[in-house]
Amino acid sequence: MQTSAPDIHDDLRDALRALCADFPSEYHRKHGAAETYPEEFITALTKAGWMAAMIPEEFGGSGLGLTEASIVMEEINRAGGNAGHCHGQMYNMGTLLRHGSDAQKAQYLPKIASGELRLQSMAVTEPSTGTDTTKLKTTAVRKGDKYVINGQKVWISRIQHSDLMILLARTTPLADVKRKSEGLSIFLVELDQVIGKGMEVKPIANMVGHETNELFFDNMEIPADTLIGEEGKGFRYILDGLNAERTLIAAECIGDGYWFIEKATAYAGEREVFSRPIGQNQGVQFPIARAYTNIEAANLMRFEACRRFDAMEPSGAQANMAKLLAADASWEAANVCLQTFGGFGFAQEYDVERKFRETRLYQVAPISTNLILSYVAEHILGMPRSF
Ligand SMILES: Cc1cc2nc3c(=O)[nH]c(=O)nc-3n(C[C@H](O)[C@H](O)[C@H](O)COP(=O)(O)OP(=O)(O)OC[C@H]3O[C@@H](n4cnc5c(N)ncnc54)[C@H](O)[C@@H]3O)c2cc1C
């Protein structure tokens, strides 16, 4: 399918398509939740070096940028898979690379690059505060050479298939800081040191077969040198990770969008009703053409967000807008595809209903549509603050 995005990564795309071809839709249909995690697929991606795409060459990675990482994610979804099972390592990498100490990088990056360790989890969201992140209640209190963590998180993904987790917690009470974004810190937690030893994990069964969990911290102790960067500046650091995450999710939505358009177009050409292909009817063609157009437009913003992130330019506005446009475009394409398939869209064997559910998530996570619009209104257009 022709696309308007810069076509400078054909080799990368070819290699990924070859790998993804070994994991057909039947495979992805069966895998997802903790007990059915697509381990073979993620292992194949790791062995081929894709999960180390952003790790600098000196640490054993490929030294590629967010642009290339986003293509990895896009191609997984475009091939019928779900990059949500492994995208954490890409966006968490941005946080560790930009804000981790030399010692932390030397300790972890080579092992992540070799596949010995996975950095797939990031714990931000909390049940009682939701999107109001700076009000989060999990605390980290320094005691000698340790921090003691108490609190709770929700929707924390891939814990059962990760070795490391980036944790956001409050180190200075909200009442004692000038700005609510101050006093938060991030930590790089080794999961085998805390699971069952201060941290309890409770899986959440969910609509998209995504491995995700509630976490409970009860006097969980972690070494003080797990702190990333300076104490109290964690919110600023994690924003880099969040911008990377939004851009990668945009790329995944683009991959989903192309998958839906390809399926819808092929089916509209094959399915004959009233003695002609349904795709001959403009009532069927036009929604597919419109959805494709919107994916193409969103894709340009996605590459602009990637370019700015890789150039170390501010990318918050573009990352948020790319995520909004791409999530809307993939959701539109999902609806159009389901409608084109008619009743067969509801049969699991066509995968349309599965991808429909999977792409729906991106209207809500990792940031909901309303919150992006609020960011655009307030931070880009300078409109009055609403919360
Ligand atoms: C499958 C899945 C995996 C996830 N994985 C992770 C993970 O690995 N790590 C992690 O930290 N989090 C994760 N999340 C959490 C996700 O980031 C949040 O669900 C998301 O940010 C929305 O937060 P919330 O669910 O608390 O919604 P809430 O903040 O409770 O909001 C609920 C609704 O109200 C709307 N709303 C709230 N306030 C306003 C306002 N002021 N104006 C207008 N609308 C408003 C929101 O847009 C939303 O639609 C995951 C979630 C899911 C579903």
PDBQT file of the ligand as one rigid body, heavy atoms in Angstrom, charges set to zero:
ROOT
HETATM    1  C1  LIG A 401      -4.696  -2.113  29.256  1.00  0.00    +0.000 C 
HETATM    2  C2  LIG A 401      -4.082  -0.956  29.999  1.00  0.00    +0.000 A 
HETATM    3  C3  LIG A 401      -2.698  -0.937  30.208  1.00  0.00    +0.000 A 
HETATM    4  C4  LIG A 401      -2.121   0.124  30.931  1.00  0.00    +0.000 A 
HETATM    5  N1  LIG A 401      -0.774   0.069  31.219  1.00  0.00    +0.000 NA
HETATM    6  C5  LIG A 401      -0.245   1.006  32.058  1.00  0.00    +0.000 A 
HETATM    7  C6  LIG A 401       1.114   0.888  32.518  1.00  0.00    +0.000 A 
HETATM    8  O1  LIG A 401       1.863  -0.027  32.118  1.00  0.00    +0.000 OA
HETATM    9  N2  LIG A 401       1.581   1.810  33.393  1.00  0.00    +0.000 N 
HETATM   10  C7  LIG A 401       0.801   2.836  33.869  1.00  0.00    +0.000 A 
HETATM   11  O2  LIG A 401       1.292   3.624  34.663  1.00  0.00    +0.000 OA
HETATM   12  N3  LIG A 401      -0.495   2.971  33.464  1.00  0.00    +0.000 NA
HETATM   13  C8  LIG A 401      -1.030   2.075  32.577  1.00  0.00    +0.000 A 
HETATM   14  N4  LIG A 401      -2.343   2.190  32.170  1.00  0.00    +0.000 N 
HETATM   15  C9  LIG A 401      -3.179   3.262  32.737  1.00  0.00    +0.000 C 
HETATM   16  C10 LIG A 401      -3.578   4.317  31.716  1.00  0.00    +0.000 C 
HETATM   17  O3  LIG A 401      -2.465   5.143  31.435  1.00  0.00    +0.000 OA
HETATM   18  C11 LIG A 401      -4.777   5.073  32.301  1.00  0.00    +0.000 C 
HETATM   19  O4  LIG A 401      -5.878   4.182  32.305  1.00  0.00    +0.000 OA
HETATM   20  C12 LIG A 401      -5.092   6.313  31.538  1.00  0.00    +0.000 C 
HETATM   21  O5  LIG A 401      -4.054   7.254  31.685  1.00  0.00    +0.000 OA
HETATM   22  C13 LIG A 401      -6.399   6.945  32.032  1.00  0.00    +0.000 C 
HETATM   23  O6  LIG A 401      -6.352   7.086  33.418  1.00  0.00    +0.000 OA
HETATM   24  P1  LIG A 401      -7.560   6.523  34.317  1.00  0.00    +0.000 P 
HETATM   25  O7  LIG A 401      -7.892   5.177  33.833  1.00  0.00    +0.000 OA
HETATM   26  O8  LIG A 401      -7.196   6.680  35.737  1.00  0.00    +0.000 OA
HETATM   27  O9  LIG A 401      -8.761   7.487  33.940  1.00  0.00    +0.000 OA
HETATM   28  P2  LIG A 401      -9.306   8.712  34.782  1.00  0.00    +0.000 P 
HETATM   29  O10 LIG A 401      -8.209   9.689  35.062  1.00  0.00    +0.000 OA
HETATM   30  O11 LIG A 401     -10.098   8.200  35.936  1.00  0.00    +0.000 OA
HETATM   31  O12 LIG A 401     -10.303   9.373  33.731  1.00  0.00    +0.000 OA
HETATM   32  C14 LIG A 401     -11.534   8.717  33.375  1.00  0.00    +0.000 C 
HETATM   33  C15 LIG A 401     -12.153   9.458  32.195  1.00  0.00    +0.000 C 
HETATM   34  O13 LIG A 401     -12.441  10.803  32.586  1.00  0.00    +0.000 OA
HETATM   35  C16 LIG A 401     -11.838  11.717  31.690  1.00  0.00    +0.000 C 
HETATM   36  N5  LIG A 401     -11.362  12.880  32.449  1.00  0.00    +0.000 N 
HETATM   37  C17 LIG A 401     -10.718  12.897  33.649  1.00  0.00    +0.000 A 
HETATM   38  N6  LIG A 401     -10.454  14.171  34.015  1.00  0.00    +0.000 NA
HETATM   39  C18 LIG A 401     -10.916  14.975  33.026  1.00  0.00    +0.000 A 
HETATM   40  C19 LIG A 401     -10.923  16.390  32.801  1.00  0.00    +0.000 A 
HETATM   41  N7  LIG A 401     -10.393  17.232  33.704  1.00  0.00    +0.000 N 
HETATM   42  N8  LIG A 401     -11.490  16.846  31.669  1.00  0.00    +0.000 NA
HETATM   43  C20 LIG A 401     -12.035  16.016  30.771  1.00  0.00    +0.000 A 
HETATM   44  N9  LIG A 401     -12.044  14.663  30.910  1.00  0.00    +0.000 NA
HETATM   45  C21 LIG A 401     -11.504  14.162  32.020  1.00  0.00    +0.000 A 
HETATM   46  C22 LIG A 401     -10.672  10.989  31.052  1.00  0.00    +0.000 C 
HETATM   47  O14 LIG A 401     -10.393  11.502  29.779  1.00  0.00    +0.000 OA
HETATM   48  C23 LIG A 401     -11.195   9.546  30.996  1.00  0.00    +0.000 C 
HETATM   49  O15 LIG A 401     -11.899   9.349  29.795  1.00  0.00    +0.000 OA
HETATM   50  C24 LIG A 401      -2.937   1.179  31.404  1.00  0.00    +0.000 A 
HETATM   51  C25 LIG A 401      -4.315   1.162  31.162  1.00  0.00    +0.000 A 
HETATM   52  C26 LIG A 401      -4.886   0.121  30.479  1.00  0.00    +0.000 A 
HETATM   53  C27 LIG A 401      -6.393   0.123  30.278  1.00  0.00    +0.000 C 
ENDROOT
TORSDOF 0
